[in-house]
Each structure stands twice: as C-alpha cells, then as structure tokens.
Amino acid sequence: MLNQKGISKISGAGSYLPRNIVSSEELMRDAKSDSMGVRFDFLERSTGIKERRFSNTSETYAMLAFEASVRAMQDAGIDAEDIDAVIYCGIDADYPEPSTAHEIQRMLGAHNAACLDISNACLGLLNGLSIADLYITSGSAENILICTGEKPSEVSFDVIKQLRSNRTKENFRRLMGAFTVGDAGGAFLMTKSGGGPTLQLMRFKTNSMLSDLCYAKRHDGYIEFEMNMETISRAMINEHSALIDDTYSGLGWAPDEVDALFCHQVGARPHRKMTEMAQVPLFKAPITYDYFGNLTSATFAVNYDSHRPQKNEKILFLGAGSGCSICQIGLDYR
C-alpha cells in the first residue's frame, strides 16, 4: 500500500512515561531465572535493555494516551476545540466499547472531534498517521490527533506466573520477549497547515504467513504468549530489505541523505541490523530501547519526542509489528 502526497505535516509530538522504573535484573530475579540456569544479567547483556517503565494500577490506557496527547497539542500549538479527529491506536484498551478515543476526547475537551480506534500491534500508531493523512489530503480534516497508551507490563507479569509452573531454560527463552517491553503513552498531531516535517511517502506491507512468530492471546486466567525474538527480527529486516530500494527511489533520496532514522525498538542487535539494511550510520538512528524497552505502538512518538529532528533534515521511519506488518515513511523538514 502506497501513500504519496506531500501535504500532511507532523506538527506536534508528545510522550508520557510512568514513574515506576524496573531494571532487567529485577525482572530476572522476580522470574527466578537462575533456577532455570539463566543468569540475572542475561536479559540486559543479550538485548541492551537496562530498564523500562511500568504503570501503576490507576494509570489506564486512556490516561497514558491522554497525557501524551496533551503534550503533543501543546507542542503543535493546537487547542482541543480545533482537533477534527482523535484516533486511538493502542494494542489494548480499558474496555471493548465505546472506543478509547471517546474517553480521550472527553478528557481533552476535544468536542468537535470525530473518534475511532484502530489496532495493529506495534505498528498501530504509524497506521494511524496513514489514516490521518488520508483525511487531510481529501480535505475532510485539518488537525488530527493520533495517540496510544500501552501497558505490555500486564504480559510481563503474566509470564512470570507461567514460568513458576514450567521452569525450563527452553520455556524461558521462548517467553523472554515479554520481559523486553515497557509501558508508555505516545501521540502525534498531524495538520494541514502547521509547522513540522511534511509527509512525502508512506509504504505499508503485511506478510501474514509470519503471524505465528509473535502473538498475545488472552484466555481465562492467563495470556498465551509467543515471541521468537531472533526469528521475528530477521523476518522484519528481510521484509524491510525488499522495500527499501523502491522507497528511496520514490523519495528521490540516497541513503546518505537521511539525517535521522527512527526504527522500531526491540533491542541492540536488531537496531544495528536495521541501520545496516537502510545503509544509514548507527549514530543517525536514536535509541530508546536501553532505558525504556520495547514500547510497542508508543515507540515512535516517544523516540521522536526524545530526539527531535531539526530543520532541513530528511527523516525516515522504519516501523514493524507482529503479523508481520512493516512500513517505511519519509518526511522532509523544510
């Protein structure tokens, strides 16, 4: 799927990180990994993830998204009444209906906004950018809030319980992806006439033949979880590799013209491999995985908010989500 417009702009970005810091060693101790022959420092050594943030029980999905949205609106200089649509893109929600976007609209006072939820694993927020771009380029809207709240810590805690009944190294390695994640809220404000980087090209691809590599399925009493980190990272890079030349061609860019590369954050090794695939130096690809972990769909907003692009820069987003879905987005900050 291809979007190529050159109209919509990312005029604001915001993020919210819970205060509770949990180190990788703490998680390994809680899981009693030593009883399975896995050292407490294994997770940090193998992924580069030192710590992450976990929300408390009072911080709902909507609240995480709301906090990030307020920051994005302030960044863009957009009042709540001027928002035409709120799109919530989280993996989970506090309840099935109404949509979480309704709750966020109410909390913000964005009473003129239409509301809807979408979900596509870790890729959801970037899918939300695509939908917002379609609204804007069609003339249906001028200011759209795209937001998410993520609490994958719920999976982390459930997996710790599961390991108590099956303490084998094989089971630990199968489930350890649940310990790489962190909680956060993230938001972008996309506009027709505001400032910020202009969307030049969006490309999306899905290969559902790989959907068994990463999933979380809720059952009564437990969460069935699978994340084959090495295999899914390799598949993600292969899917990106098949698209990247056409993306550069469509943008009219050479790899050495990219000033900032934002990748989905799952760990040190996949991050390095992604930069090599894109032929962009590692120092141009900011990281958040070291102190925040894999923030699932909030990743790009948090990373962008933490490492702001500068004027006259070309920006490349390389997103991914279980499924396997990927996207490549080019933005020009003129």
C-alpha positions in Angstrom: 0.0 0.0 0.0 1.4 3.4 -1.0 0.6 6.9 0.1 2.4 9.7 -1.6 1.1 13.2 -1.0 3.5 15.9 0.4 0.7 17.8 2.2 0.3 16.5 5.8 2.7 17.5 8.5 3.7 16.2 11.9 3.2 19.4 13.8 3.4 18.0 17.3 4.6 15.0 19.2 4.2 14.0 22.9 5.1 11.2 25.1 4.3 10.0 28.7 6.4 7.6 30.7 5.2 6.2 34.0 7.4 6.9 37.0 8.0 3.3 38.1 11.4 2.1 36.9 12.0 -1.6 36.7 15.5 -2.9 35.8 16.1 -6.0 33.7 17.9 -7.6 36.6 14.9 -7.0 38.8 12.7 -8.8 36.3 15.1 -11.8 36.1 15.1 -12.0 39.8 11.3 -11.9 40.0 11.2 -14.7 37.4 13.9 -16.7 39.4 15.8 -17.1 36.1 18.8 -18.6 38.0 16.7 -21.6 38.8 16.5 -22.3 35.0 20.2 -21.8 34.5 19.9 -18.2 33.2 21.9 -15.5 34.9 20.2 -12.4 36.3 22.2 -10.2 33.9 21.3 -12.2 30.8 18.5 -10.0 29.5 20.5 -6.8 29.7 23.6 -8.4 28.1 21.6 -10.0 25.3 19.3 -7.1 24.4 20.9 -3.9 25.6 17.8 -3.1 27.6 18.8 -1.9 31.1 15.4 -0.9 32.4 11.8 0.1 31.5 8.8 1.9 33.0 5.8 0.1 34.3 2.5 1.8 35.0 0.6 1.6 38.3 -2.9 0.1 38.5 -4.5 3.6 38.4 -2.9 4.5 35.1 -5.4 3.3 32.4 -4.7 3.0 28.7 -6.7 6.1 28.1 -4.8 8.1 30.8 -1.4 7.2 29.2 -2.6 8.3 25.8 -4.2 11.5 27.3 -1.0 12.6 29.0 0.9 12.2 25.7 -1.8 13.9 23.7 -1.7 17.0 25.9 2.0 17.3 25.3 1.5 16.8 21.5 -1.2 19.5 21.4 1.0 21.9 23.3 3.9 21.2 21.0 1.8 21.9 17.9 0.0 24.9 19.4 -3.4 23.3 18.7 -6.4 23.8 21.0 -8.7 20.9 21.8 -11.6 22.5 20.1 -9.6 22.7 16.8 -9.0 18.9 16.6 -11.1 17.3 13.9 -10.5 13.7 14.8 -9.0 11.6 17.6 -7.6 8.2 16.5 -6.5 5.8 19.3 -4.1 3.1 18.1 -3.2 1.0 21.1 -2.9 -2.8 21.2 -5.3 -3.0 24.2 -8.0 -0.8 25.7 -9.7 -0.5 29.1 -13.0 -1.9 27.7 -14.4 -3.0 24.4 -16.8 -0.1 23.9 -17.2 2.7 23.4 -13.9 3.3 21.7 -11.0 4.6 23.8 -10.8 7.6 21.5 -14.2 8.7 23.0 -12.7 8.7 26.5 -9.6 10.7 25.3 -11.9 13.2 23.5 -13.8 13.7 26.7 -10.7 14.1 28.9 -9.2 16.6 26.4 -12.4 18.5 25.8 -12.0 18.0 22.0 -15.7 18.1 21.5 -15.6 18.8 17.8 -13.6 15.7 17.0 -14.8 12.5 15.4 -13.4 9.4 17.2 -12.3 6.0 16.3 -9.9 3.2 17.4 -7.6 1.1 15.3 -5.2 -1.6 16.3 -2.3 -3.3 14.5 0.2 -4.4 17.2 3.3 -2.3 17.4 2.6 -0.7 14.0 -0.7 0.9 15.1 0.4 4.5 15.6 2.1 4.6 12.2 -1.1 3.2 10.6 -2.9 6.0 12.4 -0.6 8.5 10.7 -1.6 7.0 7.3 -5.4 7.3 8.1 -4.9 10.9 9.3 -3.1 11.7 6.1 -6.0 10.3 4.0 -8.4 12.5 5.9 -6.2 15.6 5.5 -5.4 15.2 1.8 -9.0 14.5 1.0 -10.0 17.8 2.6 -12.1 16.2 5.3 -9.9 17.4 8.2 -7.1 19.8 9.1 -5.9 18.7 12.5 -5.9 15.1 13.7 -4.6 13.6 17.0 -3.1 10.1 16.7 -2.4 8.6 20.1 -1.8 5.4 22.0 -1.4 4.1 25.5 0.4 0.8 26.1 0.7 -1.4 29.1 2.6 -4.6 28.0 3.7 -5.0 31.6 0.5 -6.9 32.0 2.0 -9.6 29.8 5.3 -9.5 31.7 3.6 -10.2 35.0 1.5 -13.0 33.5 4.6 -14.7 32.0 6.3 -14.6 35.4 3.4 -16.5 36.8 3.6 -19.0 33.9 7.3 -19.6 34.5 6.6 -20.7 38.0 4.8 -23.9 36.6 7.4 -24.6 33.9 10.9 -23.7 35.0 13.0 -24.8 32.0 15.6 -22.8 30.0 13.7 -23.6 26.8 10.5 -22.2 28.2 12.3 -19.1 29.5 13.9 -18.4 26.1 10.5 -18.8 24.4 8.8 -16.3 26.7 11.7 -13.9 27.5 10.4 -11.4 24.9 7.7 -10.5 27.4 10.5 -9.0 29.6 11.8 -6.6 26.9 8.7 -4.4 26.9 7.8 -1.2 28.7 4.7 1.0 29.3 4.2 4.4 27.8 1.8 6.9 26.1 2.6 8.4 22.7 0.9 10.9 20.4 1.4 12.8 17.2 -0.6 15.9 16.0 -0.9 15.8 12.2 -2.0 19.0 10.4 -2.6 20.5 7.0 -1.1 23.9 7.6 1.0 23.8 10.8 4.8 23.5 11.0 6.9 20.4 11.2 8.2 17.7 8.8 6.0 17.1 5.7 5.0 13.6 4.8 6.5 12.7 1.4 5.9 8.9 1.1 4.3 6.1 3.1 4.7 2.4 2.2 3.0 -0.5 4.0 3.3 -4.2 3.6 2.0 -7.2 5.5 3.1 -10.9 5.4 0.6 -12.8 7.5 2.3 -16.1 6.8 4.6 -15.0 9.6 1.9 -14.2 12.1 2.7 -17.1 14.3 6.1 -15.6 15.3 4.7 -13.1 17.8 1.3 -13.0 19.4 -0.5 -12.5 22.7 -3.9 -14.2 23.1 -6.0 -13.6 26.2 -7.7 -16.7 27.8 -9.5 -17.2 31.1 -6.8 -16.9 33.7 -3.7 -16.4 31.5 -2.2 -14.8 28.4 -0.9 -17.2 25.7 2.3 -15.5 24.6 4.9 -16.2 21.9 7.8 -14.0 20.7 10.6 -15.7 18.9 12.8 -12.7 19.0 15.6 -13.8 16.8 13.3 -15.2 14.0 10.9 -12.3 14.0 13.7 -9.7 14.0 15.2 -11.4 11.0 11.9 -11.6 9.2 11.2 -7.9 9.9 14.6 -6.9 8.4 14.0 -9.1 5.4 10.6 -7.5 4.7 12.2 -4.1 5.0 15.1 -5.0 2.8 12.6 -6.0 0.0 11.1 -2.5 0.0 13.9 -0.1 0.9 15.3 0.5 -2.6 11.9 1.4 -4.0 11.3 3.6 -1.0 14.5 5.5 -1.6 13.6 5.8 -5.3 10.1 7.1 -4.6 11.5 9.7 -2.3 14.4 10.6 -4.6 16.8 10.1 -1.8 20.1 8.4 -1.5 20.8 6.6 1.9 23.5 9.1 2.8 20.9 11.9 2.5 18.9 10.5 5.5 19.6 12.7 8.5 17.5 10.8 11.1 16.4 7.2 11.1 13.7 6.1 13.6 13.3 2.3 13.9 11.1 0.2 15.9 13.0 -0.5 19.2 13.3 -4.2 20.2 17.0 -4.4 21.2 20.6 -3.6 20.3 21.2 -6.2 17.7 18.1 -5.8 15.5 18.6 -2.0 15.7 22.1 -2.3 14.4 20.9 -4.7 11.6 18.2 -2.2 10.6 20.6 0.6 10.2 22.9 -1.6 8.1 19.9 -2.7 5.9 19.0 1.0 5.4 22.6 2.0 4.8 22.4 4.7 7.4 25.1 5.2 10.1 24.2 4.0 13.5 24.7 7.4 15.1 21.8 8.8 13.0 19.4 6.3 14.5 18.4 7.4 18.0 17.5 4.7 20.5 15.1 4.4 23.4 15.3 0.6 24.0 18.1 1.0 26.5 16.1 2.7 29.2 12.5 2.2 28.1 12.5 -1.2 26.3 10.1 -2.1 23.5 7.3 0.4 23.9 5.2 -1.4 21.3 2.9 1.1 19.4 4.2 4.1 21.5 7.8 3.6 20.3 7.9 6.2 17.5 6.2 9.0 19.4 8.5 8.5 22.4 11.6 8.3 20.3 10.7 11.3 18.2 9.8 13.3 21.2 13.1 12.4 22.9 15.2 13.1 19.8 13.6 15.9 17.9 14.5 16.3 14.2 16.0 19.6 13.1 15.1 22.0 10.3 16.3 21.0 6.8 16.5 17.3 7.8 15.2 14.2 5.9 13.6 11.7 8.3 13.0 8.0 7.7 10.6 5.9 9.8 11.0 2.1 9.6 8.1 0.6 11.6 7.2 -3.0 12.3 4.5 -5.0 14.1 3.7 -8.7 14.6 1.7 -10.0 11.8 4.2 -9.4 10.2 3.5 -5.8 9.2 6.0 -3.1 8.2 6.0 0.4 7.0 8.5 2.9 5.6 7.8 6.6 5.9 9.8 9.5 4.5 9.4 13.1 5.9 11.1 16.3 4.8 11.5 19.0 7.4 11.8 22.2 5.2 
